[in-house]
Amino acid sequence: VLQWLSPLVPQKRHQHLCNNRYDGMGEWIFERDEFVKWRTEEDRSHPVIFCEGDPGVGKT
């Protein structure tokens, strides 16, 4: 069933993209006010931050 649902083998594509990414890719998030605030909060009741965006914009 998995092969039928996903014939493109997303793991291989993901690995290819990881191996060929640009230096510094995705580091923009560490400078965003939202991330800094979330990361430095004393209250750890929200341990997850949600990043949304179109495919291919650098979320991964």
FIKOLZA-1660 file (N, C-alpha, C; in steps of 0.1 Angstrom, whole numbers, plus 5000, padded with zeros to 4 digits):
% residues 60
   i   px   py   pz ch aa at
   1 5008 4988 5000  A  V  N
   1 5000 5000 5000  A  V CA
   1 5009 5013 5000  A  V  C
   2 5020 5013 5008  A  L  N
   2 5028 5024 5008  A  L CA
   2 5035 5027 4995  A  L  C
   3 5039 5017 4988  A  Q  N
   3 5045 5019 4974  A  Q CA
   3 5034 5025 4965  A  Q  C
   4 5022 5020 4966  A  W  N
   4 5011 5025 4958  A  W CA
   4 5008 5040 4961  A  W  C
   5 5008 5043 4973  A  L  N
   5 5005 5057 4977  A  L CA
   5 5016 5067 4974  A  L  C
   6 5028 5062 4975  A  S  N
   6 5040 5071 4974  A  S CA
   6 5050 5065 4965  A  S  C
   7 5048 5064 4952  A  P  N
   7 5058 5058 4943  A  P CA
   7 5070 5066 4941  A  P  C
   8 5071 5079 4946  A  L  N
   8 5082 5087 4944  A  L CA
   8 5093 5085 4955  A  L  C
   9 5091 5077 4964  A  V  N
   9 5101 5074 4975  A  V CA
   9 5106 5087 4981  A  V  C
  10 5097 5094 4990  A  P  N
  10 5101 5107 4995  A  P CA
  10 5114 5107 5003  A  P  C
  11 5117 5096 5009  A  Q  N
  11 5130 5095 5017  A  Q CA
  11 5142 5098 5008  A  Q  C
  12 5142 5092 4996  A  K  N
  12 5153 5094 4987  A  K CA
  12 5154 5109 4983  A  K  C
  13 5142 5115 4980  A  R  N
  13 5142 5129 4976  A  R CA
  13 5147 5138 4987  A  R  C
  14 5142 5135 4999  A  H  N
  14 5146 5143 5011  A  H CA
  14 5161 5142 5013  A  H  C
  15 5167 5130 5012  A  Q  N
  15 5181 5128 5014  A  Q CA
  15 5189 5136 5003  A  Q  C
  16 5184 5135 4991  A  H  N
  16 5190 5142 4980  A  H CA
  16 5190 5157 4982  A  H  C
  17 5179 5163 4987  A  L  N
  17 5178 5177 4990  A  L CA
  17 5187 5181 5001  A  L  C
  18 5188 5172 5012  A  C  N
  18 5196 5175 5023  A  C CA
  18 5211 5175 5019  A  C  C
  19 5215 5166 5010  A  N  N
  19 5229 5166 5006  A  N CA
  19 5233 5177 4997  A  N  C
  20 5223 5183 4990  A  N  N
  20 5226 5194 4981  A  N CA
  20 5221 5208 4985  A  N  C
  21 5219 5210 4998  A  R  N
  21 5214 5223 5002  A  R CA
  21 5225 5233 5003  A  R  C
  22 5222 5245 5002  A  Y  N
  22 5231 5256 5003  A  Y CA
  22 5235 5258 5018  A  Y  C
  23 5248 5262 5020  A  D  N
  23 5253 5266 5033  A  D CA
  23 5244 5277 5039  A  D  C
  24 5240 5275 5051  A  G  N
  24 5232 5286 5058  A  G CA
  24 5217 5285 5055  A  G  C
  25 5213 5275 5047  A  M  N
  25 5199 5273 5044  A  M CA
  25 5191 5270 5057  A  M  C
  26 5181 5277 5059  A  G  N
  26 5172 5275 5070  A  G CA
  26 5176 5282 5083  A  G  C
  27 5188 5288 5083  A  E  N
  27 5192 5295 5095  A  E CA
  27 5185 5308 5098  A  E  C
  28 5177 5312 5088  A  W  N
  28 5170 5325 5090  A  W CA
  28 5160 5324 5102  A  W  C
  29 5156 5312 5105  A  I  N
  29 5146 5310 5116  A  I CA
  29 5152 5314 5129  A  I  C
  30 5165 5312 5131  A  F  N
  30 5171 5315 5144  A  F CA
  30 5171 5330 5147  A  F  C
  31 5169 5338 5138  A  E  N
  31 5169 5352 5140  A  E CA
  31 5155 5358 5140  A  E  C
  32 5145 5350 5137  A  R  N
  32 5131 5355 5138  A  R CA
  32 5127 5358 5152  A  R  C
  33 5120 5369 5154  A  D  N
  33 5115 5372 5168  A  D CA
  33 5107 5361 5174  A  D  C
  34 5098 5355 5166  A  E  N
  34 5089 5345 5170  A  E CA
  34 5097 5333 5176  A  E  C
  35 5108 5329 5169  A  F  N
  35 5116 5318 5173  A  F CA
  35 5124 5321 5186  A  F  C
  36 5130 5333 5186  A  V  N
  36 5138 5337 5197  A  V CA
  36 5129 5338 5210  A  V  C
  37 5117 5343 5209  A  K  N
  37 5108 5344 5220  A  K CA
  37 5104 5330 5225  A  K  C
  38 5101 5321 5215  A  W  N
  38 5097 5307 5219  A  W CA
  38 5109 5300 5225  A  W  C
  39 5121 5302 5220  A  R  N
  39 5132 5294 5225  A  R CA
  39 5137 5299 5239  A  R  C
  40 5135 5312 5242  A  T  N
  40 5140 5317 5255  A  T CA
  40 5129 5318 5265  A  T  C
  41 5117 5314 5263  A  E  N
  41 5106 5314 5273  A  E CA
  41 5109 5305 5284  A  E  C
  42 5106 5309 5296  A  E  N
  42 5108 5301 5308  A  E CA
  42 5097 5291 5309  A  E  C
  43 5085 5294 5304  A  D  N
  43 5074 5285 5304  A  D CA
  43 5075 5275 5293  A  D  C
  44 5077 5263 5297  A  R  N
  44 5079 5252 5287  A  R CA
  44 5067 5244 5284  A  R  C
  45 5055 5250 5285  A  S  N
  45 5042 5243 5283  A  S CA
  45 5039 5242 5268  A  S  C
  46 5047 5250 5259  A  H  N
  46 5045 5249 5245  A  H CA
  46 5058 5244 5238  A  H  C
  47 5061 5231 5239  A  P  N
  47 5075 5227 5234  A  P CA
  47 5076 5226 5219  A  P  C
  48 5066 5229 5212  A  V  N
  48 5066 5228 5197  A  V CA
  48 5063 5241 5191  A  V  C
  49 5071 5244 5180  A  I  N
  49 5068 5256 5172  A  I CA
  49 5064 5251 5158  A  I  C
  50 5054 5257 5153  A  F  N
  50 5048 5253 5140  A  F CA
  50 5053 5263 5129  A  F  C
  51 5060 5257 5119  A  C  N
  51 5064 5265 5108  A  C CA
  51 5056 5261 5096  A  C  C
  52 5050 5271 5090  A  E  N
  52 5042 5268 5078  A  E CA
  52 5047 5276 5066  A  E  C
  53 5045 5271 5055  A  G  N
  53 5049 5277 5042  A  G CA
  53 5047 5268 5030  A  G  C
  54 5048 5274 5019  A  D  N
  54 5046 5267 5007  A  D CA
  54 5058 5257 5005  A  D  C
  55 5056 5246 4997  A  P  N
  55 5066 5237 4994  A  P CA
  55 5078 5244 4988  A  P  C
  56 5090 5240 4992  A  G  N
  56 5102 5245 4986  A  G CA
  56 5107 5258 4992  A  G  C
  57 5101 5263 5003  A  V  N
  57 5105 5277 5007  A  V CA
  57 5116 5276 5019  A  V  C
  58 5120 5264 5022  A  G  N
  58 5131 5263 5032  A  G CA
  58 5127 5259 5046  A  G  C
  59 5115 5253 5048  A  K  N
  59 5111 5249 5062  A  K CA
  59 5119 5238 5067  A  K  C
  60 5123 5229 5059  A  T  N
  60 5131 5217 5063  A  T CA
  60 5145 5220 5067  A  T  C
% end
